[in-house]
Amino acid sequence: MSSLDTEKEDLLVLGIETSCDETAASVVKGCREILSNVIYSQIDLHTVYGGVVPEIASRGHIEKIDQVVKKALSDAGKELKDLDAIAVTYGPGLVGALLVGVAHAKALAWATGVPLVGVNHIEGHICANFIDNPSLEPPFMCLVASGGHSHLVNVLDYGSYEIIARTRDDAAGEAFDKVARAIGLGYPGGPKIDKEARLGDPESIAFPRAKVRENEYDFSFSGLKSAVLNYLNSCGMKGETVNRANVAASFQKAVVDTLVGHSMQAAHDRGVTKFAIAGGVASNSLLRQTFEEQCRERGIEFFRPGPVFCTDNGAMIGVAGSYEYLLGYRSGNDLNAVPGLSIGDRKGVFRI
C-alpha cells in the first residue's frame, strides 16, 4: 500500500462519468475499494444508427444522471454529506455529453460544499487497473485502447504520465466499429467482431500492419480499415462470397499484432517490468491472451482490469479522482468540458 493510500484509508469519493454513451456513477473508498458501481448504457439507443449520435447521448445523460448518482450513493449506503470529494470526467469526450456530468457534479459540489475534482477520462481508464490489482503501483506502462483513443503511456507516478505513442488516425475501437458495420455485424463492433472471429481463420487474409516512420511506437489503423473495405469491394466485383468470420478474424489479428507489437517493443526499449492495458478494446479476448503470452515470455508482470472496468464507468473516475484529491488537486465552479483534453493537461484544475 502506497503512502497516498495510507494517508486517508477512509477517503470517500463519488465518481461521475458521462464522456460518451454511458451514464455512470460510483462511490470509492480508500482509493481502490468500490462500494457501488452504477452504469446506464445507451447501446440500445444508438444501435439503430450504427454508432453513437452525440445529441441523443446528451439527452440520455440528462434523463438518467440524477437517478444514476442517487442509486450509486444508495448502493454504497452513503449520503452526499459523507463524501470527501466529487470527481467528474471533464474531458476528453463528446462535449455535450461531458457537459451533463460536469454540470451535475458542479451543482452537487456547490450545494454541499464538498470539494470538486475534474478528472481526465483516459487517466481514469489507466486507474481502472488499480481496482482489481491491489498490488499494482507505479511506475508501469499502460496501453489505453478504446473507441476514441489509442495511447501508450508511461505511468511515472500517481497523477504523473508520459505519452509514448498515440494513434495517427483511427483509434483501435473506432476501426472495430467501422469494420463491423462493413461486414454487417452492426454496433457495437468490438464484442461482435471478437465473437465472430472465433469462427474464422486469422491467417486467411493478409491485411497490413502499419508502421509510422516518425515514431515507431505510434499506431495507425485507417490503412487497415481501408484494406478491409477494398477486400470487400473486390469480392463484390468478382462475385465472390465473403466469409465474414475470416474477415473478422484476420482484421482482429492485424489490430492485435499492431497493438501488442508496438507495446512490447516500447516496453523492451525502456526496460519495463510491469505492463497494463485499459479501455474498451482491453476486453478483447485475443488481445488479453496475446499480451499475457508476450509478457510472460519477456518476464514482464501483466495487469488488466475486469471486463466491467474496461468500458466507461464511474469507478475508474472515482479511483483517479481519489488520487488527484490526495495530491491536492481541486476544481472550481468554473470547471468546463474540454473535449480534446490531453493526458497530463490539468486545464480547469488547480493545486491547493
FENVENMO-V804926 format. One record per residue. N is the residue number from 1. NEAR is the number of other C-alpha atoms within 8 Angstrom. D_FIRST is the distance of its C-alpha to the first C-alpha in Angstrom with 1 decimal. Layout:
# FENVENMO-V804926
N;NEAR;D_FIRST / N;NEAR;D_FIRST
This chain:
# FENVENMO-V804926
1;5;0.0 / 2;6;3.8 / 3;6;6.8 / 4;8;8.2 / 5;10;6.2 / 6;8;6.9 / 7;7;10.3 / 8;8;11.6 / 9;9;10.1 / 10;6;13.8 / 11;12;14.4 / 12;14;17.2 / 13;16;18.4 / 14;13;21.4 / 15;18;21.6 / 16;18;25.2 / 17;16;26.4 / 18;14;30.1 / 19;16;30.3 / 20;11;32.7 / 21;12;33.9 / 22;14;31.1 / 23;16;30.8 / 24;17;27.3 / 25;17;25.1 / 26;19;21.9 / 27;17;20.0 / 28;19;16.2 / 29;13;14.1 / 30;12;10.7 / 31;14;10.7 / 32;10;10.5 / 33;8;12.7 / 34;11;16.3 / 35;10;18.9 / 36;12;21.8 / 37;13;22.9 / 38;13;26.6 / 39;11;28.4 / 40;9;32.1 / 41;8;33.3 / 42;10;36.6 / 43;8;37.4 / 44;7;40.6 / 45;7;41.8 / 46;12;41.5 / 47;12;42.4 / 48;7;46.1 / 49;7;45.8 / 50;10;43.9 / 51;10;41.0 / 52;11;39.4 / 53;8;42.0 / 54;10;40.3 / 55;7;42.7 / 56;10;42.2 / 57;13;38.4 / 58;11;38.7 / 59;8;41.0 / 60;10;38.8 / 61;15;35.8 / 62;9;38.1 / 63;7;39.3 / 64;10;35.9 / 65;13;33.3 / 66;9;34.1 / 67;7;34.0 / 68;14;30.9 / 69;13;28.9 / 70;8;30.6 / 71;9;29.7 / 72;14;26.0 / 73;14;26.0 / 74;9;28.2 / 75;9;26.2 / 76;9;23.1 / 77;6;25.3 / 78;9;24.8 / 79;8;27.2 / 80;7;27.2 / 81;6;27.2 / 82;7;23.8 / 83;13;22.1 / 84;9;20.3 / 85;13;21.1 / 86;17;23.1 / 87;17;22.1 / 88;17;24.8 / 89;17;25.7 / 90;19;28.4 / 91;14;29.0 / 92;14;29.8 / 93;14;32.0 / 94;10;35.3 / 95;10;36.3 / 96;9;38.0 / 97;16;35.1 / 98;18;32.5 / 99;11;34.8 / 100;13;34.7 / 101;17;31.0 / 102;14;31.0 / 103;8;34.0 / 104;10;32.6 / 105;13;29.3 / 106;11;31.3 / 107;8;33.6 / 108;9;30.9 / 109;12;29.3 / 110;9;32.7 / 111;6;33.8 / 112;8;30.9 / 113;6;29.7 / 114;12;26.1 / 115;10;24.6 / 116;14;25.1 / 117;15;22.9 / 118;14;24.5 / 119;15;22.5 / 120;14;23.6 / 121;13;24.2 / 122;10;23.4 / 123;10;20.0 / 124;13;19.5 / 125;16;20.4 / 126;12;17.9 / 127;12;15.0 / 128;15;16.4 / 129;15;14.6 / 130;12;11.2 / 131;13;12.9 / 132;9;14.0 / 133;10;11.5 / 134;7;8.0 / 135;5;7.6 / 136;8;9.1 / 137;7;8.3 / 138;8;11.4 / 139;9;14.0 / 140;13;15.8 / 141;13;19.2 / 142;13;20.0 / 143;12;23.4 / 144;16;24.1 / 145;17;27.4 / 146;14;29.0 / 147;12;32.4 / 148;11;32.3 / 149;13;30.0 / 150;13;29.4 / 151;12;27.0 / 152;13;25.3 / 153;13;22.5 / 154;12;20.4 / 155;13;17.0 / 156;10;16.7 / 157;8;13.7 / 158;8;12.7 / 159;8;16.3 / 160;8;18.0 / 161;11;20.1 / 162;9;23.1 / 163;10;25.7 / 164;10;27.0 / 165;11;29.5 / 166;12;30.8 / 167;13;33.8 / 168;7;37.2 / 169;7;38.7 / 170;11;37.7 / 171;15;34.1 / 172;15;33.5 / 173;15;33.4 / 174;11;36.6 / 175;13;38.4 / 176;12;37.5 / 177;15;39.0 / 178;10;42.1 / 179;12;42.9 / 180;17;42.4 / 181;12;44.9 / 182;8;47.3 / 183;7;47.4 / 184;6;47.8 / 185;10;44.4 / 186;11;43.7 / 187;11;40.5 / 188;12;37.6 / 189;15;38.1 / 190;12;34.8 / 191;8;34.7 / 192;12;38.5 / 193;14;38.7 / 194;14;35.9 / 195;8;38.1 / 196;12;41.4 / 197;16;40.2 / 198;8;39.8 / 199;9;43.6 / 200;13;44.4 / 201;10;44.7 / 202;14;42.2 / 203;7;44.6 / 204;7;47.7 / 205;8;47.6 / 206;6;46.8 / 207;10;44.8 / 208;8;43.7 / 209;9;40.4 / 210;10;40.5 / 211;8;39.5 / 212;10;39.3 / 213;5;41.1 / 214;4;39.4 / 215;7;35.8 / 216;8;35.5 / 217;12;32.1 / 218;13;33.4 / 219;15;34.4 / 220;13;37.7 / 221;14;38.8 / 222;9;42.0 / 223;9;44.1 / 224;13;42.7 / 225;11;43.4 / 226;8;46.9 / 227;10;47.5 / 228;12;46.8 / 229;10;49.2 / 230;8;51.8 / 231;8;51.6 / 232;9;52.2 / 233;8;55.1 / 234;8;56.6 / 235;11;56.5 / 236;9;58.2 / 237;7;60.9 / 238;6;61.6 / 239;6;61.7 / 240;7;59.0 / 241;6;56.7 / 242;7;53.0 / 243;6;50.7 / 244;9;47.9 / 245;12;45.4 / 246;14;46.1 / 247;14;45.6 / 248;15;42.3 / 249;18;41.1 / 250;17;42.4 / 251;12;40.9 / 252;13;37.5 / 253;10;37.6 / 254;12;38.5 / 255;11;35.6 / 256;11;33.0 / 257;9;34.6 / 258;11;34.3 / 259;9;30.7 / 260;11;29.5 / 261;8;31.9 / 262;12;31.1 / 263;11;27.3 / 264;10;27.6 / 265;9;30.0 / 266;9;27.6 / 267;12;24.7 / 268;8;27.1 / 269;7;28.5 / 270;6;25.2 / 271;6;23.7 / 272;11;20.9 / 273;9;18.7 / 274;11;16.7 / 275;14;18.7 / 276;12;18.4 / 277;14;21.1 / 278;17;21.5 / 279;14;24.5 / 280;13;27.4 / 281;13;28.7 / 282;15;25.4 / 283;11;26.7 / 284;11;29.7 / 285;7;30.1 / 286;9;31.7 / 287;11;29.1 / 288;11;26.2 / 289;8;28.2 / 290;10;29.4 / 291;10;26.0 / 292;9;24.7 / 293;8;27.8 / 294;9;27.8 / 295;13;24.1 / 296;10;24.8 / 297;7;27.9 / 298;6;26.2 / 299;7;23.3 / 300;11;20.8 / 301;9;17.8 / 302;11;18.7 / 303;11;16.8 / 304;12;18.6 / 305;15;18.4 / 306;8;20.5 / 307;8;24.0 / 308;7;23.9 / 309;12;21.1 / 310;15;23.1 / 311;8;25.9 / 312;11;25.8 / 313;17;23.8 / 314;15;22.6 / 315;16;19.1 / 316;14;18.2 / 317;19;19.8 / 318;19;17.9 / 319;18;14.5 / 320;13;15.9 / 321;16;17.5 / 322;16;14.5 / 323;12;13.0 / 324;14;16.6 / 325;11;17.1 / 326;9;14.3 / 327;8;15.8 / 328;8;19.1 / 329;12;21.0 / 330;14;23.7 / 331;13;26.9 / 332;8;30.3 / 333;6;33.0 / 334;6;34.4 / 335;12;31.6 / 336;8;33.5 / 337;10;33.0 / 338;10;32.7 / 339;11;33.7 / 340;7;33.3 / 341;9;30.0 / 342;7;28.5 / 343;9;24.8 / 344;9;23.7 / 345;6;26.8 / 346;6;26.0 / 347;4;29.6 / 348;10;29.8 / 349;12;26.4 / 350;8;26.3 / 351;7;23.8 / 352;5;24.2
